[in-house]
Amino acid sequence: MLEQQSLQGGNTGLGTKKLQQLVSGDKPTGEDEDNQLVVAFDSPEQEAQKLYIYLWVSEKYFLQGMSQFLDLASKSS
């Protein structure tokens, strides 16, 4: 597992900004730091679809992390 984490860049390999870029593919509306999290969508349907995908991917990684934690906890007992 440590070998896999080092190959993927550890826990910092996929942050929220990177996840947002991967899921949305859209460009932020402004260049300053406050607008980096604001994404312009073409339609409300597109926004809903991308939000659903973003939440699904986030939940997937959350559950993977919980699974790894429980696996490590059970091995240390």
C-alpha positions as CSV (number, residue, x, y, z in Angstrom):
1,M,0.0,0.0,0.0
2,L,2.8,2.4,0.8
3,E,4.4,1.6,-2.6
4,Q,1.1,2.4,-4.3
5,Q,0.8,5.7,-2.4
6,S,4.3,6.8,-3.3
7,L,3.6,6.1,-7.0
8,Q,0.4,8.1,-6.9
9,G,1.9,11.0,-5.0
10,G,0.5,10.0,-1.6
11,N,-2.5,11.8,-0.1
12,T,-1.7,15.0,-1.9
13,G,-2.1,13.5,-5.4
14,L,-5.7,14.4,-5.8
15,G,-6.9,17.6,-4.1
16,T,-10.2,19.4,-4.4
17,K,-9.0,21.7,-7.2
18,K,-7.6,18.8,-9.2
19,L,-10.8,16.8,-8.6
20,Q,-12.9,19.8,-9.8
21,Q,-10.8,20.2,-12.9
22,L,-11.0,16.5,-13.7
23,V,-14.8,16.3,-13.2
24,S,-15.9,19.6,-14.7
25,G,-13.4,20.3,-17.5
26,D,-14.7,23.9,-17.3
27,K,-12.5,26.9,-16.7
28,P,-12.8,29.1,-13.6
29,T,-14.6,32.4,-14.3
30,G,-11.9,34.6,-12.9
31,E,-8.1,34.7,-12.5
32,D,-8.0,35.9,-8.8
33,E,-8.0,33.4,-6.0
34,D,-11.5,34.1,-4.8
35,N,-13.0,33.1,-8.2
36,Q,-10.9,29.9,-8.5
37,L,-13.8,27.9,-7.0
38,V,-16.5,29.5,-9.2
39,V,-17.3,27.5,-12.3
40,A,-19.5,28.7,-15.2
41,F,-21.8,26.1,-16.6
42,D,-23.7,26.3,-19.9
43,S,-27.0,25.2,-18.5
44,P,-28.6,24.2,-15.2
45,E,-28.8,20.6,-16.5
46,Q,-25.0,20.5,-17.1
47,E,-24.4,22.0,-13.6
48,A,-26.6,19.3,-12.0
49,Q,-24.9,16.5,-14.0
50,K,-21.4,17.7,-13.2
51,L,-22.3,18.2,-9.5
52,Y,-23.6,14.6,-9.4
53,I,-20.4,13.2,-10.9
54,Y,-18.3,15.3,-8.5
55,L,-20.2,14.0,-5.5
56,W,-20.1,10.5,-6.7
57,V,-16.3,10.6,-7.2
58,S,-15.9,12.3,-3.8
59,E,-17.9,9.6,-2.1
60,K,-15.9,6.9,-3.9
61,Y,-12.6,8.3,-2.5
62,F,-14.1,8.8,0.9
63,L,-15.3,5.2,1.1
64,Q,-11.9,4.0,-0.2
65,G,-10.2,5.9,2.6
66,M,-12.6,4.5,5.2
67,S,-12.0,1.0,3.9
68,Q,-8.2,1.4,4.1
69,F,-8.5,2.9,7.6
70,L,-10.6,-0.1,8.8
71,D,-8.3,-2.5,7.1
72,L,-5.3,-1.0,8.9
73,A,-7.1,-0.8,12.2
74,S,-8.1,-4.5,12.0
75,K,-4.5,-5.5,11.2
76,S,-3.0,-3.6,14.1
77,S,-5.4,-5.3,16.6
